[in-house]
């Protein structure tokens, strides 16, 4: 049964914190623990989590804000689950951050955390709603309002993170899949397929491939392909709904090619083409091999002279980057960026970057398979950012730019400023559309151009939608500028003209904004890379200790929340401001009763002594002094 946690709002009359000195208590309140309690824990709305619990009268739930707070602390400090539980049990700062003032309060079993994660994941799988993402957005919006941060200027960037999966060779992945299929079968089916599975059950998948050399893998791959084709066909009626069978079918399609006349699956679901390699430059994408597992050359496997097998091993170059990398993480994909290979996910950060803000906050964290384009991430985040912020300028890199994005942002009156551009730079000395001053009308259509020498060209629509023609009223300049054309129907008398499309116009305007940005004194986008490093810093080698899209996203959200808390804690003026000490005389003048304070202090000390129990005397009597 769901019950909101409000007990932390009423401080106890006496607590274990009374054992600390006044100086230690003030330091505790000014530490990250105090900032976390005020700026995260107290702002956390537990109401959306009520759907995870039964409405029937039963034992109340462990406080939701405590469980969510522990998830954020775990990610922010890079703890394991055991370390997180120990910190909750014995660390005064952690307990203070979660609203507890006594060490004996709030005890629960670690299994409760696992059950809570399972419910969150199950809820997202059924409804598509990520409750942790909702909480992060709600808390961050409240922080923005509380500190008066401006959200008109935002910056965005993506970064790669690896999933905690074992890197497998192509053959090892297939053997591992067969072993899991065998464990899925009923005892009767295990006996039925015992002979077929027997070669692959002698040890682990790693032990199977350990003694094989590279040139010896081809016949093994072929035999596994034939067995998988048989299993996919024969097990479908009984096991089609099983997750393991679905992975078997997926990995079979990823790794093998079946002749159309032999395969019952070929007509309905042909092999997928290569997926995009994500937000890399065109040169990098061209040099990125789709799959590091398979060989570069196609495997030539035949049944004999003049015969052709119904199943053939798919060449390594034809395997999609979106193919299954591990049975333990179906959403993880392959990506090569620069000289480094990633098997996992990409996360995208959006944070404020207005120069007038005393500090910046991360507003949104997205996690997707690492083959996802940056333009897709921007499109997915745009609606949420428009609702939550006053965005009018967005700073990012070239991977977030494109014709669709340009048109959409133009309609929304949002200026996108890329720090760099894709493609080949214009020839030196050649004047292009980006070198002209472009005047637009209220609807964003070009009205006139002015070449670098100041000559004016009037723009009129072309014959087809989205195309334009600019005609100069006089010679636009010497060599290097637009040259006069010969007389045509479009340009009678040899009047110079220029044809361009809406895509050319968007590209030219984007190049102009990028040039102006590079020539400016401020580099507002660069700091977002440091923010990405801060989010990933607790995880070694850019690899998170979890698997699966939901768990990866949850840890990145928690780490981002802790980055925000640390920024707020560094900003809080109470950390450095010096307050004048109040004397007894001033206290009396202000109506404060020192005697009452002394009595309360005595009662607190007496209660603490009672809880600790009697102590043996060490050769002297214990004197109790009363203050007055």
C-alpha positions in Angstrom: 0.0 0.0 0.0 1.3 3.4 -1.0 1.9 6.0 1.7 3.8 9.3 1.2 6.7 10.0 3.5 6.2 13.2 5.4 7.9 12.3 8.7 11.2 14.0 7.8 9.4 17.4 7.7 9.0 17.3 11.5 12.4 17.3 13.2 12.6 15.1 16.4 13.0 16.8 19.7 16.0 14.7 20.4 18.2 12.8 17.9 21.5 11.2 17.5 22.8 14.4 15.9 22.8 15.9 19.3 25.9 13.9 20.0 27.7 16.1 17.5 29.1 19.5 18.4 27.4 22.6 17.2 30.2 23.2 14.8 30.0 19.7 13.4 26.2 20.1 13.0 26.6 23.3 11.0 29.2 21.7 8.8 26.9 18.8 8.2 24.1 21.1 7.1 26.4 23.0 4.7 27.8 19.8 3.2 26.5 18.0 0.1 24.1 16.1 2.5 22.3 19.3 3.4 22.1 20.5 -0.2 20.8 17.1 -1.3 18.1 17.0 1.5 16.8 20.5 0.7 17.2 20.7 -3.1 16.5 17.1 -4.0 14.9 15.0 -1.3 12.4 17.7 -0.2 11.5 18.6 -3.8 10.8 15.0 -4.8 7.1 14.3 -5.5 6.2 10.8 -4.6 2.7 10.8 -6.0 3.5 9.5 -9.5 5.0 6.3 -7.9 1.6 5.4 -6.3 0.8 3.3 -9.4 3.5 0.8 -8.4 1.7 -0.2 -5.3 -1.6 -2.0 -4.5 -4.6 -0.1 -3.4 -5.6 -2.8 -0.9 -5.0 -2.3 2.8 -1.6 -3.7 3.5 1.8 -2.9 5.0 2.9 0.6 4.0 5.7 0.9 1.5 9.2 1.9 2.2 9.4 5.6 1.5 9.7 6.3 -2.2 11.8 9.4 -1.7 14.3 7.3 0.2 14.6 4.7 -2.5 14.9 7.2 -5.3 17.4 9.2 -3.2 19.5 6.1 -2.7 19.5 5.4 -6.5 20.8 9.0 -7.1 23.5 8.7 -4.4 24.6 5.3 -5.7 25.1 6.7 -9.2 26.6 10.0 -8.0 29.3 8.2 -5.8 29.8 5.2 -8.0 28.8 2.7 -5.2 27.9 -0.9 -5.6 24.6 -2.0 -4.0 26.4 -3.3 -1.0 28.3 -0.1 -0.6 25.1 1.9 -1.0 23.4 -0.2 1.7 26.3 0.2 4.1 26.4 3.9 3.6 22.7 4.1 4.4 23.2 2.1 7.5 26.3 3.7 9.0 27.0 7.0 7.2 25.6 10.1 9.0 25.8 12.3 5.9 23.8 9.8 3.8 21.1 9.4 6.5 20.9 13.2 6.9 20.5 13.6 3.1 17.6 11.1 3.2 15.8 12.9 6.1 16.8 10.5 9.0 18.2 12.0 12.2 18.5 8.7 14.2 20.6 5.7 13.2 17.9 3.2 14.2 15.2 4.7 11.9 14.2 3.5 8.4 15.8 0.1 8.4 14.9 -2.1 5.4 16.3 -5.0 3.4 18.4 -4.6 0.3 15.9 -6.8 -1.6 13.5 -3.9 -1.3 15.7 -1.8 -3.6 15.8 -4.7 -6.2 12.0 -5.0 -6.1 11.6 -1.3 -6.6 13.8 -1.3 -9.6 11.9 -4.2 -11.1 8.6 -2.4 -10.7 10.0 0.8 -12.3 11.3 -1.2 -15.2 8.1 -3.2 -15.6 6.0 0.0 -15.5 8.2 1.6 -18.2 7.9 -1.5 -20.4 4.1 -1.5 -20.1 3.3 2.2 -20.3 6.4 3.7 -21.8 6.6 6.2 -18.8 9.9 6.6 -17.1 9.0 7.7 -13.5 12.6 8.5 -12.7 12.8 10.9 -15.7 9.6 12.6 -14.6 11.1 13.1 -11.1 14.3 14.5 -12.5 12.4 17.0 -14.6 10.2 18.1 -11.8 13.1 18.6 -9.3 15.2 20.4 -11.9 12.4 22.7 -12.9 11.9 23.6 -9.2 15.6 24.3 -8.8 15.6 26.6 -11.9 12.7 28.6 -10.4 14.2 28.7 -6.9 17.5 30.1 -8.1 16.1 32.3 -10.9 18.1 30.6 -13.7 17.6 31.7 -17.3 16.7 28.9 -19.7 16.7 30.8 -23.0 20.1 29.6 -24.0 20.7 25.9 -23.9 23.6 23.6 -25.0 23.4 20.0 -26.0 25.8 17.2 -26.7 25.9 13.4 -26.8 28.5 11.0 -25.5 29.2 7.2 -25.6 28.9 4.9 -22.7 29.5 1.2 -22.7 27.2 -1.4 -21.2 28.5 -4.0 -18.7 28.5 -6.9 -21.1 31.1 -9.4 -22.0 32.7 -8.8 -25.4 32.2 -11.9 -27.4 33.5 -13.1 -30.7 31.0 -14.1 -33.3 31.3 -17.8 -32.7 31.2 -17.4 -28.9 27.9 -15.4 -29.2 26.3 -18.1 -31.2 27.4 -20.9 -28.8 26.2 -18.9 -25.8 22.8 -18.5 -27.6 22.6 -22.2 -28.2 23.3 -23.0 -24.5 20.6 -20.7 -23.4 18.1 -22.2 -25.8 18.9 -25.6 -24.5 18.1 -24.4 -20.9 14.8 -22.9 -22.1 13.6 -26.3 -23.4 11.3 -28.6 -21.4 12.9 -31.9 -20.2 11.2 -33.7 -23.0 12.5 -31.4 -25.7 16.0 -31.5 -24.1 16.0 -35.2 -24.6 14.7 -34.8 -28.2 17.5 -32.4 -29.2 20.2 -33.9 -26.9 22.4 -35.1 -29.8 22.2 -31.8 -31.7 23.2 -29.7 -28.6 25.8 -32.2 -27.3 28.9 -30.6 -28.9 28.0 -27.1 -27.5 27.4 -28.1 -23.8 30.9 -29.2 -22.9 31.9 -26.2 -20.8 31.2 -22.5 -21.3 31.0 -20.7 -24.6 34.4 -19.2 -24.0 35.9 -22.6 -23.4 34.4 -23.8 -26.7 36.2 -21.1 -28.8 39.4 -21.1 -26.7 41.3 -23.7 -28.7 40.0 -22.6 -32.2 42.1 -20.6 -34.6 40.6 -18.0 -36.8 40.6 -20.1 -40.0 38.9 -23.0 -38.2 35.8 -21.1 -37.3 34.1 -21.2 -40.7 32.8 -24.8 -40.5 31.7 -24.3 -36.9 29.7 -21.2 -37.9 28.1 -23.1 -40.8 27.0 -26.0 -38.6 25.6 -23.7 -36.0 23.6 -21.8 -38.7 22.0 -25.1 -39.9 21.1 -26.0 -36.3 19.7 -22.6 -35.6 17.6 -22.7 -38.8 16.1 -26.0 -37.6 15.4 -24.7 -34.1 13.8 -21.5 -35.3 11.4 -23.5 -37.5 10.6 -26.3 -35.1 10.4 -24.4 -31.8 8.2 -21.6 -33.0 4.8 -23.2 -32.2 5.7 -23.9 -28.6 8.3 -21.2 -27.7 7.5 -18.2 -29.9 6.5 -16.1 -26.8 9.7 -16.9 -24.9 12.3 -14.1 -24.8 15.1 -16.6 -25.4 13.5 -17.9 -28.5 13.0 -14.3 -29.8 16.7 -13.7 -29.2 17.5 -16.9 -31.1 15.5 -15.7 -34.0 17.1 -12.3 -34.0 20.7 -13.6 -33.8 20.0 -16.1 -36.6 18.8 -13.3 -38.9 21.7 -11.1 -37.9 24.4 -13.7 -38.6 23.1 -15.9 -41.4 21.5 -15.7 -44.9 18.7 -18.1 -45.8 17.7 -18.9 -49.4 14.3 -17.5 -50.1 12.9 -20.8 -51.5 14.0 -22.7 -48.3 13.2 -20.2 -45.5 9.7 -19.8 -44.1 10.8 -16.4 -42.7 12.4 -14.8 -45.8 9.2 -13.4 -47.3 7.9 -11.8 -44.2 11.2 -10.3 -42.8 14.1 -9.9 -45.1 17.6 -9.2 -43.7 17.9 -5.6 -42.4 20.3 -3.2 -44.2 23.2 -1.6 -42.4 22.2 0.8 -39.7 23.6 4.3 -39.4 26.8 4.7 -37.4 25.4 7.7 -35.5 26.8 11.1 -35.0 30.1 10.9 -36.7 31.4 12.9 -39.6 31.0 11.5 -43.1 34.7 10.6 -43.3 34.6 8.7 -40.1 31.4 6.9 -41.1 33.0 5.8 -44.3 35.9 4.2 -42.5 33.8 2.5 -39.7 33.5 -1.3 -40.1 29.9 -2.3 -39.2 31.0 -5.3 -37.1 34.3 -6.1 -35.4 33.4 -9.7 -34.9 33.2 -11.0 -38.5 36.0 -11.2 -41.0 36.4 -8.6 -43.7 36.0 -11.1 -46.5 32.9 -13.1 -47.1 33.0 -16.6 -45.9 32.8 -19.2 -48.7 31.1 -22.3 -47.3 29.7 -25.0 -49.5 28.3 -28.5 -49.1 30.3 -29.9 -51.9 31.0 -29.8 -55.6 28.2 -27.9 -57.4 25.9 -27.8 -54.4 24.6 -24.8 -52.5 23.6 -24.7 -48.9 20.2 -23.2 -47.9 22.0 -21.4 -45.0 25.1 -19.4 -45.5 27.2 -17.3 -43.1 26.6 -13.6 -43.5 29.8 -11.7 -44.4 31.1 -9.5 -41.6 30.7 -6.3 -43.6 26.9 -7.0 -44.0 26.2 -7.4 -40.3 24.3 -4.4 -39.0 25.7 -2.4 -36.1 22.2 -2.9 -34.5 22.8 -6.6 -34.4 22.6 -8.4 -31.0 25.9 -7.9 -29.1 25.0 -9.9 -26.0 22.0 -12.0 -24.8 22.1 -10.1 -21.5 21.6 -6.7 -23.1 19.4 -6.8 -26.3 19.3 -3.0 -26.6 23.1 -2.5 -26.7 24.5 -1.8 -30.2 27.9 -1.4 -31.8 29.6 1.9 -32.7 33.1 3.0 -33.6 34.0 6.6 -32.9 37.5 7.6 -33.8 39.8 4.8 -32.8 37.5 3.5 -30.0 34.8 0.9 -30.2 31.7 1.0 -28.0 29.1 -1.7 -27.3 26.3 0.0 -25.5 24.5 3.3 -25.6 24.6 7.0 -26.2 23.4 9.6 -23.8 22.5 13.1 -24.6 22.7 16.0 -22.1 20.9 19.4 -22.3 21.9 22.1 -19.8 21.5 25.8 -19.4 24.3 28.1 -20.6 23.2 31.7 -20.1 26.2 33.8 -19.0 24.0 35.6 -16.4 23.3 32.4 -14.5 25.5 32.0 -11.3 25.7 28.3 -12.2 24.3 26.0 -14.8 22.0 23.0 -14.4 21.5 19.8 -16.4 17.8 19.9 -17.6 17.5 16.7 -19.5 19.2 13.3 -19.9 18.4 10.9 -22.8 19.6 7.4 -23.2 19.3 5.4 -26.5 21.2 2.7 -28.4 24.4 4.1 -29.7 23.4 3.9 -33.4 20.8 6.6 -32.7 21.4 9.8 -34.7 21.9 13.1 -32.8 19.2 14.7 -34.9 16.8 12.0 -33.6 17.8 12.8 -30.0 17.2 16.5 -30.6 13.8 15.9 -32.1 12.8 13.6 -29.2 13.9 16.3 -26.7 12.5 19.3 -28.4 8.8 19.2 -27.2 9.8 18.6 -23.6 12.3 21.5 -23.7 9.8 23.8 -25.3 7.3 23.1 -22.5 9.8 23.4 -19.6 12.1 26.2 -20.8 12.1 29.6 -22.7 14.6 28.2 -25.2 15.4 30.6 -28.1 19.0 29.7 -28.8 20.6 26.2 -29.0 24.3 25.5 -29.1 25.5 22.1 -30.3 27.8 20.5 -32.9 27.4 19.6 -36.6 25.8 16.2 -35.8 22.6 17.8 -34.6 22.1 19.8 -37.9 20.1 18.7 -40.9 17.4 19.9 -43.3 14.5 18.7 -41.1 15.9 20.2 -38.0 16.6 23.5 -39.8 13.0 23.8 -41.0 11.5 22.8 -37.6 13.6 25.2 -35.6 12.9 28.0 -38.0 9.2 27.5 -37.5 9.7 27.5 -33.7 11.8 30.7 -33.9 14.8 28.9 -32.3 18.3 29.7 -33.5 20.6 26.8 -33.8 24.3 27.7 -33.5 26.7 24.8 -34.4 30.3 24.9 -33.2 31.5 23.2 -36.4 30.1 21.9 -39.7 30.0 18.6 -41.6 31.2 18.1 -45.2 33.9 19.7 -47.3 34.8 23.3 -46.7 34.4 25.7 -49.7 37.3 26.3 -52.0 39.6 29.1 -50.8 38.8 32.3 -52.7 35.5 31.1 -54.0 32.4 33.1 -53.0 29.4 31.0 -52.1 25.9 31.7 -50.9 27.2 31.7 -47.3 29.4 34.7 -48.1 26.4 36.8 -49.1 24.3 38.9 -46.8 20.8 37.2 -47.0 17.7 39.2 -46.2 14.6 37.1 -45.3 10.9 38.0 -45.1 8.6 37.4 -42.2 8.0 33.8 -43.3 11.7 32.9 -43.6 11.9 33.1 -47.4 14.9 34.9 -49.1 14.1 38.3 -50.4 17.4 39.6 -51.6 21.2 38.9 -51.5 24.2 41.2 -51.2 27.5 39.9 -52.4 30.7 40.7 -50.4 31.2 43.8 -52.7 27.8 45.2 -51.8 26.0 44.4 -55.1 22.3 43.6 -54.6 20.4 40.7 -56.1 16.7 40.3 -56.0 15.4 36.8 -55.2 12.3 35.3 -56.8 10.7 31.8 -56.6 11.9 29.2 -59.1 9.8 26.9 -61.2 9.6 24.2 -58.5 8.7 24.6 -54.9 11.6 25.2 -52.6 13.9 26.6 -55.3 14.9 30.2 -55.9 16.7 32.4 -58.4 18.7 35.5 -57.5 19.4 38.1 -60.3 21.9 40.9 -59.8 21.0 44.3 -60.9 24.6 44.9 -62.0 28.0 43.0 -62.1 28.5 41.5 -58.7 32.3 41.9 -58.8 35.5 40.6 -60.2 36.8 37.0 -60.4 36.1 35.1 -57.3 32.5 36.4 -57.1 29.5 35.3 -59.1 30.3 35.7 -62.8 27.8 36.9 -65.5 26.0 34.0 -67.3 25.3 33.9 -71.0 21.9 35.0 -72.2 19.1 32.5 -71.4 15.4 32.5 -71.0 16.0 33.0 -67.3 18.7 35.6 -67.7 18.1 37.7 -70.8 21.0 39.8 -71.9 23.5 37.9 -69.8 22.4 39.3 -66.4 24.2 37.4 -63.6 22.0 35.0 -61.6 22.3 32.3 -59.0 20.0 29.3 -58.5 19.7 27.7 -55.1 17.3 25.6 -53.1 15.9 25.8 -49.6 18.4 23.2 -48.5 21.2 25.4 -49.9 19.8 28.4 -48.0 19.6 26.5 -44.7 23.2 25.3 -45.1 24.4 28.8 -45.9 22.6 30.3 -42.9 24.0 27.6 -40.7 27.6 28.3 -41.9 27.1 32.0 -41.2 26.0 31.3 -37.7 28.9 28.9 -37.1 31.4 31.5 -38.4 30.0 34.2 -36.2 30.1 31.8 -33.2 33.8 30.9 -33.9 34.8 34.5 -34.2 33.1 35.5 -30.9 34.9 35.7 -27.5 32.6 33.2 -25.7 32.5 29.5 -26.4 29.2 28.6 -24.8 29.1 25.0 -26.0 32.5 23.8 -24.9 31.6 23.4 -21.2 29.0 20.8 -22.0 31.8 18.3 -22.7 33.1 18.9 -19.1 29.5 18.2 -17.9 29.5 14.9 -19.7 32.8 14.0 -18.1 31.4 14.8 -14.6 28.4 12.6 -15.2 30.6 9.7 -16.4 33.5 10.3 -14.0 32.3 7.8 -11.3 32.3 5.0 -13.9 35.7 3.8 -15.0 36.6 3.7 -18.7 33.2 5.1 -19.7 31.5 1.8 -18.8 28.6 1.6 -16.4 28.3 -1.3 -14.1 24.8 -2.2 -15.3 23.0 -3.6 -18.4 19.9 -2.7 -20.2 18.5 0.6 -21.5 16.4 1.3 -18.4 19.2 0.7 -15.9 21.7 2.6 -17.9 19.3 5.6 -18.1 18.5 5.4 -14.4 22.2 5.6 -13.4 22.9 8.5 -15.8 19.9 10.4 -14.4 21.1 9.8 -10.9 24.6 10.9 -11.7 23.3 14.0 -13.4 21.1 14.8 -10.4 24.2 14.7 -8.1 26.2 16.9 -10.5 23.4 19.5 -10.1 23.4 19.1 -6.3 27.2 19.7 -6.2 26.9 22.8 -8.3 24.1 24.2 -6.0 26.2 23.4 -2.9 29.2 25.3 -4.3 27.0 28.2 -5.1 25.1 28.5 -1.8 26.2 31.8 -0.1 25.7 30.3 3.4 28.9 28.3 2.7 31.2 31.3 2.8 29.2 34.1 4.4 30.3 35.0 7.9 27.5 35.7 10.4 28.2 37.9 13.5 28.1 36.1 16.8 25.2 37.0 19.1 26.2 38.0 22.6 24.1 37.3 25.8 23.2 41.0 26.0 22.0 41.1 22.4 20.0 37.8 23.0 18.2 39.3 26.0 17.4 42.5 24.0 15.9 40.3 21.2 13.7 38.5 23.7 15.7 35.3 23.7 15.7 33.4 26.9 19.1 32.0 27.5 17.9 30.1 30.6 15.3 28.3 28.6 17.9 27.3 26.0 20.2 26.0 28.8 17.3 23.9 30.2 16.6 22.4 26.8 20.3 21.6 26.3 20.4 20.0 29.7 17.3 17.8 28.9 18.9 16.8 25.6 22.1 15.8 27.3 20.2 13.9 30.0 18.2 12.0 27.4 21.3 11.1 25.5 23.0 9.9 28.7 19.9 7.8 29.5 20.0 6.2 26.0 23.7 5.3 26.2 23.3 3.8 29.7 25.5 4.0 32.8 29.3 4.2 32.3 31.8 2.6 34.8 33.5 5.2 37.0 37.2 5.6 36.5 38.4 6.5 40.0 36.3 9.6 40.2 32.7 10.6 40.6 30.8 11.9 37.7 29.7 15.5 38.4 26.7 16.9 36.7 26.8 20.6 36.2 23.7 22.6 35.5 23.9 25.8 33.4 21.9 28.8 34.3 
